[in-house]
Amino acid sequence: MRSIFSKPRYTPGMKGTASARLRHVATLVLLPLLAVPPSFGWGDVGHKMINRLAVEALPADVPAFLRTPEAVNEIEYLGPEPDRWRSPAEPELNAAQAPDHFIDFDYAEIIGTLPRRRYQYIAALTAAEITHPDMAAVLQPDKVGFQPYITSEVWERLKAAMRAYRELNAKHEDTKPVEAAILFYAGWLGHYVGDGSQPLHVSINYNGWVLKDNPNGYTTDHTIHAKFETVFVAANIKPADVHPLLPALKPVGDEWDDYLAYLRHSQSLVEQLYQLDKQKGFDGAGTPEGKHFTAERIAAGAGMLRDLIYAAWVQSANPIPQGRERPAAPAAAGKAGSGF
């Protein structure tokens, strides 16, 4: 099946000059402006599955409380938690955190290497809006998305809480309050890691093919997103389908770089997803290929979540670097007068 998708058009290895990429993306401005995706990750079923499988697969040397049935149930419940914050009943919360669920790499790559910090990223996109005014509408940070940033920030919260747990445990003090914080952060983290394994969360083609160049006749209907990640998963994917596909534990070195590589791999599968959809792979009971693709993506999310939780535990034992740095704003952003 790999040969069918041997030439994906939008992958991390896509070649071409910067000007060519800009011309490619500029053509999109002629399309109706893309709104923030009205998507909800893997849906309730998929997100819970990712969180449960991840925590059940943690190595034995994590703290015992993380492996209790109560902890597993708590982390599973929290899988869909950020989607519970997307109700019209809380419009400000919804608007503020909706862009955390996705990143459109097709736009983000215009600024080059993504900076590690959220506000440097915002400043770089703001500078790009000024230097490319014809693309300003689609380069707004809330349109491009913050997926890797929220993930990194929640992961660091988890690591900090695990460091506090180690300190309290070493002094034989009560660890129950910080245990509760760890469970929350681990469950919260799982949502965004799960979103990252869904290819439609890292592409401008998040809910129908938007490019005018569509020689393969991929769907342009705004139904593929929910059909794939929610309806199909709820009806057809069970933990028994996913568990055998869990990748082996992989030590996390640099959390930012490893997570971006994970997102880029998801991006490389966008066109494969559309091809499977064209073959009715996600209609009704779908096809064996469609079911395997979906189960593998859920397994990838569970595996990455397991690896990140374990990395937070391991790295929480490291000494805290001495001194505090105040990151300087990128020079381009400073010239742009972004107002930060």
C-alpha positions in Angstrom: 0.0 0.0 0.0 3.0 2.3 0.6 3.5 2.7 -3.2 0.2 4.4 -3.7 1.4 7.2 -1.5 5.0 7.4 -2.6 4.7 11.0 -3.6 2.9 13.0 -1.0 2.8 16.7 -1.9 3.1 18.2 1.5 5.7 16.6 3.7 8.6 17.7 5.9 11.0 16.9 3.1 9.2 19.0 0.5 11.8 20.8 -1.6 11.7 24.2 -3.2 12.8 27.8 -2.7 11.2 30.0 -0.1 9.7 32.1 -2.8 8.1 29.1 -4.4 6.6 28.1 -1.0 5.3 31.6 -0.6 3.7 31.6 -4.1 2.1 28.3 -3.3 0.6 29.5 0.0 -0.3 32.9 -1.4 -2.7 31.2 -3.9 -4.7 30.1 -0.9 -5.5 33.7 0.0 -7.8 33.7 -3.0 -9.9 30.9 -1.3 -12.4 31.7 1.4 -10.5 32.5 4.6 -10.1 29.4 6.7 -11.8 29.5 10.1 -10.4 27.8 13.2 -11.2 24.1 12.8 -14.5 23.2 14.4 -12.9 19.8 15.4 -12.7 17.9 18.6 -9.6 15.8 18.3 -10.3 12.1 18.3 -13.7 12.5 19.9 -14.5 11.2 23.4 -13.8 7.6 22.5 -10.5 8.1 20.8 -9.0 10.5 23.4 -10.0 8.2 26.3 -8.5 5.3 24.5 -5.2 7.1 23.9 -4.9 8.2 27.6 -5.8 4.8 29.0 -3.5 2.8 26.8 -0.6 5.2 27.4 -0.7 5.1 31.2 -1.3 1.3 31.2 1.9 1.0 29.2 4.1 3.1 31.5 7.3 1.4 32.7 7.3 -0.2 36.1 9.7 2.4 37.6 7.2 5.3 37.6 5.7 6.1 41.0 3.2 3.4 42.1 0.3 5.9 42.4 0.4 6.5 38.6 -0.4 2.8 37.9 -3.4 2.4 40.3 -6.8 1.7 38.7 -8.0 5.0 40.2 -5.2 6.9 38.4 -5.8 5.1 35.1 -9.5 6.0 35.3 -8.7 9.6 36.1 -6.2 10.1 33.3 -8.6 8.3 30.9 -11.5 10.6 31.9 -9.3 13.7 31.3 -8.5 12.7 27.7 -11.3 14.8 26.3 -11.0 17.5 28.9 -9.9 20.4 26.7 -12.8 19.7 24.3 -15.1 20.2 27.3 -13.8 23.8 27.3 -15.1 24.4 23.8 -18.7 25.1 24.6 -20.6 28.2 23.5 -21.5 28.6 27.1 -17.8 29.7 27.8 -17.1 31.8 24.6 -13.9 33.5 25.9 -12.4 30.2 27.0 -13.4 28.6 23.8 -11.8 31.4 21.7 -8.6 31.5 23.7 -7.8 27.8 23.6 -9.2 26.6 20.3 -6.0 27.3 18.4 -4.1 25.0 20.9 -5.6 22.0 19.2 -3.9 22.4 15.8 -1.1 23.8 13.8 -1.1 24.5 10.0 2.4 23.7 9.0 1.7 24.9 5.5 1.6 28.4 6.9 3.9 28.0 10.0 6.9 27.0 7.8 6.9 30.4 6.2 8.8 31.7 9.3 11.4 29.0 9.0 12.5 27.0 12.0 9.8 27.2 14.7 11.1 29.0 17.8 10.6 27.0 21.0 8.6 29.7 22.9 5.1 30.8 22.2 5.6 34.5 22.3 8.7 34.3 20.0 6.5 32.3 17.6 3.7 35.0 17.8 6.3 37.7 17.2 7.7 35.8 14.1 4.2 35.4 12.6 3.4 39.0 13.3 6.6 40.0 11.4 5.6 37.7 8.6 2.2 39.4 8.4 3.9 42.7 7.9 6.4 41.6 5.3 3.8 39.6 3.4 0.7 41.8 3.7 -1.2 39.8 1.0 -1.1 36.8 3.4 -1.7 38.7 6.6 -5.2 37.2 7.2 -3.9 33.6 7.1 -0.7 34.2 9.0 -2.5 35.4 12.1 -1.3 33.2 15.0 -4.7 32.1 16.0 -5.3 30.9 12.4 -2.0 29.1 12.2 -2.4 27.4 15.6 -0.3 26.6 18.7 -0.4 22.8 18.9 3.3 22.1 19.8 3.4 25.1 22.2 0.6 24.0 24.5 1.9 20.5 24.4 5.4 21.6 25.5 4.0 23.9 28.2 1.8 21.3 29.7 4.6 18.8 29.6 6.8 21.2 31.5 4.0 21.6 34.1 4.0 17.8 34.5 7.8 17.6 34.9 7.7 20.4 37.5 5.0 18.6 39.5 7.0 15.4 39.3 10.0 17.2 40.7 7.9 18.5 43.6 6.7 14.9 44.2 10.3 13.7 44.4 11.2 16.4 46.9 8.2 15.8 49.1 8.7 12.0 49.0 12.4 12.4 49.9 11.3 14.4 53.0 8.6 11.8 53.9 5.9 14.5 53.6 2.4 14.2 52.2 2.4 13.8 48.4 -1.3 13.4 47.9 -1.9 17.0 46.7 0.9 16.9 44.1 -0.2 13.4 43.0 -3.5 15.0 42.1 -1.7 17.7 40.1 0.4 15.1 38.3 -2.7 13.1 37.3 -4.4 16.2 35.9 -1.3 17.4 34.0 -0.8 13.9 32.5 -4.4 13.7 31.4 -4.4 17.2 30.0 -1.2 16.5 28.1 -2.8 13.4 26.6 -5.4 15.5 24.8 -2.9 17.5 22.8 -0.6 14.6 22.2 -3.6 12.7 20.8 -4.5 15.7 18.6 -1.0 15.6 17.2 -1.4 12.0 15.9 -4.4 13.0 13.9 -3.1 14.2 10.5 -5.9 16.6 9.9 -4.8 18.6 13.0 -1.5 19.6 11.2 -2.7 20.6 7.8 -4.7 23.4 6.0 -6.7 20.5 4.5 -8.2 19.9 7.9 -11.8 19.4 6.8 -11.8 19.0 3.0 -9.2 19.6 0.4 -8.8 23.4 0.0 -6.2 23.7 -2.7 -7.5 24.5 -6.2 -4.9 22.0 -7.4 -6.8 18.7 -6.7 -5.9 16.3 -9.6 -6.8 13.3 -7.5 -10.3 14.5 -6.8 -10.1 14.4 -3.0 -13.2 15.4 -1.1 -13.9 19.1 -0.6 -16.9 18.5 1.6 -16.6 19.7 5.1 -17.4 16.3 6.7 -14.2 14.3 6.5 -12.8 15.5 9.8 -15.6 14.4 12.1 -16.3 11.4 10.0 -12.8 10.1 10.4 -11.9 11.0 14.0 -15.2 10.7 15.8 -17.9 8.7 13.9 -15.6 6.1 12.4 -13.6 5.7 15.6 -16.6 5.3 17.9 -18.2 2.7 15.6 -15.2 0.6 14.7 -12.0 1.1 16.7 -11.6 -0.8 20.0 -8.6 -1.0 22.4 -7.9 -4.5 21.1 -7.3 -3.1 17.6 -4.9 -0.5 18.9 -2.9 -2.3 21.6 -0.9 -4.5 19.2 0.2 -1.5 17.3 1.6 0.4 20.2 5.2 1.4 19.4 8.0 0.3 21.7 9.1 2.7 24.4 11.3 5.4 22.9 13.4 7.5 25.2 12.8 11.2 24.7 15.9 13.3 24.3 14.9 16.8 23.4 11.2 17.0 24.1 10.6 19.9 21.6 12.5 18.3 18.7 11.1 14.9 19.3 7.5 16.2 19.5 7.9 18.3 16.3 9.2 15.2 14.5 6.1 13.4 15.7 3.9 16.1 14.3 5.8 16.2 11.0 5.2 12.5 10.6 1.5 13.1 11.1 1.6 15.8 8.4 3.2 13.3 6.0 0.1 11.1 6.2 -2.5 13.8 5.2 -2.7 12.7 1.6 -2.8 9.1 2.5 -5.8 9.8 4.7 -7.6 11.6 1.8 -6.8 8.7 -0.5 -8.3 6.2 2.0 -11.3 8.4 2.3 -11.7 8.4 -1.5 -11.7 4.6 -1.3 -14.5 4.7 1.3 -12.1 3.6 3.9 -13.9 5.5 6.7 -17.5 5.1 5.5 -19.7 2.9 7.8 -17.5 -0.1 8.7 -14.8 1.2 6.4 -12.2 -1.0 4.8 -9.4 -3.0 6.5 -6.9 -0.4 5.3 -8.9 2.4 6.7 -9.3 0.6 10.0 -5.6 -0.2 10.3 -4.6 3.4 9.4 -6.9 4.8 12.2 -5.8 2.3 14.8 -2.2 3.0 14.0 -2.7 6.7 14.4 -4.4 6.2 17.8 -1.6 3.9 18.8 1.0 6.5 17.8 -0.7 9.0 20.1 -0.7 6.6 23.0 2.9 5.7 22.4 4.0 9.3 22.3 2.0 10.1 25.4 3.5 7.2 27.3 7.0 8.3 26.2 6.4 11.9 27.3 5.0 11.0 30.7 8.0 8.8 31.3 10.4 11.4 30.1 8.9 13.9 32.5 9.4 11.5 35.4 13.0 10.7 34.4 14.0 14.3 33.7 12.3 15.6 36.9 15.3 14.1 38.7 17.8 16.4 36.9 19.2 19.4 38.8 17.5 22.7 38.1 19.8 24.9 35.9 21.1 27.9 37.9 20.1 31.4 37.0 17.1 32.7 35.2 17.2 33.9 31.6 14.9 36.5 30.1 14.5 35.5 26.4 15.1 38.4 24.0 12.5 39.0 21.3 13.5 38.0 17.8 15.2 41.0 16.0 12.6 40.9 13.2 9.8 41.1 15.6 11.4 44.1 17.4 11.7 46.0 14.1 8.0 45.2 13.3 6.9 47.0 16.5 4.6 44.2 17.5 3.6 46.0 20.8 4.6 43.2 23.1 
